Amino acid sequence: MPHKIRVQKKRDEAPLRLVTRSEELVEQVRSNPKWIWGGIGIALALIAVFITGWFLNQQAEKKAAAIEAEAFRLFHEPPPLPQPIEEGKPEPEPDIMDKTERLKKSASLYDEIVEKHPRTDVARMALYESGNVYFELKDYDAAEKRYLAFLEKNADQKNLASLAHLKLGYLYQKKGNPESALKHFRASYEAEGGNSRDQAGFELARALEMSNKKNEAVEIYKKVSEDFEKSPWGVEAKVRMDLLNPPTASTPAPSGTEPAERSTPPAGASAPAETGKK
């Protein structure tokens, strides 16, 4: 009996399809829906943290600004004048603090900003201004501490850093430390972006003059008078320079119409004999 050979049918093979990485990732996410919810949760948590941080920072800025406004008023503004009392209204509480009390209160408010809201923009200015208040109170140690702290934390603030160096120069003069005063006056004068370089240059030259460094003082006076000729500090520098190094008066040359003076003969030489008349 003949053997029957079966013919096997060819299987239909699916065509190969290139799958990109993005499609593969989408497929994995579909097969693992927890990834989606986990990612959404992390994103929402990050957004919530950012919004919370921003909100808290804004609240801190507002609180610090309100305190700074009161500290500024006590430091810079004079006490208010008595106001007339309107009929039917209670008498307002008078501001009876004297200058020293106002300065002390202002200093405490600036310190409060630095201690309670150190990361705010207001705290940067408060640290510098507190140094000014303590300087005004003649508490030079406290002022020095705050100026140096400001320079350590805010060296990138060119103009304020220059002013802090200038204030430290005056402070060390008050404390009888001329070398440190000279150092900080120089730092203020050489600082880029400082708006008080004319004043700092004049004070640097004065400090050099007081240290018996006349030549260098004259050079700085000359530079300040040339660079800031319209500034009062530049004008004063010109005056000091002329006092230390007065310009030599030039002797006018004799004109051709004026008779020349007879020169005195040297000792031992006889005067020329006169020619007799014919």
Steps between C-alpha positions, in 0.01 A plus 500: 500500500654825397601746779321833488718799556342787688572847378555734792342836469725801539428706803421861446786687666426849626716760332780642712434848634760736640407625844645831615610565855209736558250242383666241722478734796133572431432129483673441833302780658176351370590166640600659832242772580652548845787684331258760371344569836837494673644755257196722532525481878867598500434790262212627713711470814782704341253766386347514848844539660591778257174689554526460879858627499410795279202588719703482822776709346250766394352508848847536652583782257183686598567463872863605460400799285251620763765480773757670277263790429467570873875464559572737210252757636658497844852530359460753221192707576472759779228459765159619375383845602197526731177502303187698589237290672171483313190543704330176591805283426733344761836662551769307307781343697804726459839373383705591806816298423817707480763450231696233689186299578389520138842376383499211746150397394601522134808283564291234676254490209777460244651221711157333516483490120845341474424241768142402405502553122864443396420369150299801387629777277410748774743331741792590276434872530403466867843358584673800343261755650534350848871570474419864421268526800756356740763733353268792574459367854883490529483127570792438266549133590140417410525706180825328402344156551208581270705666226739203487207255497344692213824485298532128565147422380451764229834558332322487162307819584768733363355836597392403853827312556691814403294702748560242773877527444473880515306483827756259643773748410331770706428250778865392534605864509263545794651192666855629448602235247647696205637194318159332481339831405749539214431144385123551479520845341720346231257208452211745460692718254615205287163319503339463159147631479521717810313831487711669770847462351557877510441513874695178561793628293513827692488319835768256382730789408429671835584178685826473302578862578444439871730196477779722362476342154499833322600386151231233475245739651578759232457236229157397630391864543605566141313195369182588693512865388534391135246217502238688704570862418132600538456324833551692827742226601695552179516876561621449855756246377641764264534744790680244717729401215605864442565547872721193518670558168464868402560574131827679432458860375656542155743798463403720201764528230648852455363692205724653235406859594608469863868586578709208611633519852877538543649183630709524814863418426654216693724584797851616401400604150536866404224694341544566127685828423297782353593617152617863489321752287676629193 
